[in-house]
Amino acid sequence: MPAGHFVYVPAILLFGLVVGWILGSRAAADAYASELRRREEREARRRAKADQIPADR
């Protein structure tokens, strides 16, 4: 095995970790934003439904 492998292989592994970290954090942020939107929409539907129910019930 050439000596370059002792530099190349760890560098590629480190590069993969960095790229994975970046892509993973973006995916997590998107999932969090999606969940917040879903909760807000669910709350808005619940409020709209509550407004439609007559008060004398």
C-alpha positions, 0 to 999 in steps of 0.5 A, spaced: 500 500 500 502 506 498 504 511 503 499 516 500 493 512 503 495 514 510 493 521 508 488 520 502 483 515 506 482 519 512 481 525 508 476 522 504 473 519 511 473 526 514 470 529 508 464 524 508 463 526 515 463 534 514 458 533 508 454 528 512 453 533 517 451 539 513 446 535 509 444 532 515 443 538 519 439 541 513 434 535 513 433 536 520 432 543 520 427 542 514 423 536 518 423 541 524 420 547 520 415 542 517 413 539 523 412 546 526 407 548 520 403 542 521 402 543 528 400 551 526 395 548 521 392 543 526 391 548 531 388 553 526 383 547 523 382 546 531 380 553 532 376 554 526 372 548 528 371 550 535 368 557 532 363 553 528 360 550 534 354 554 537 355 557 544 349 554 547 351 547 546 
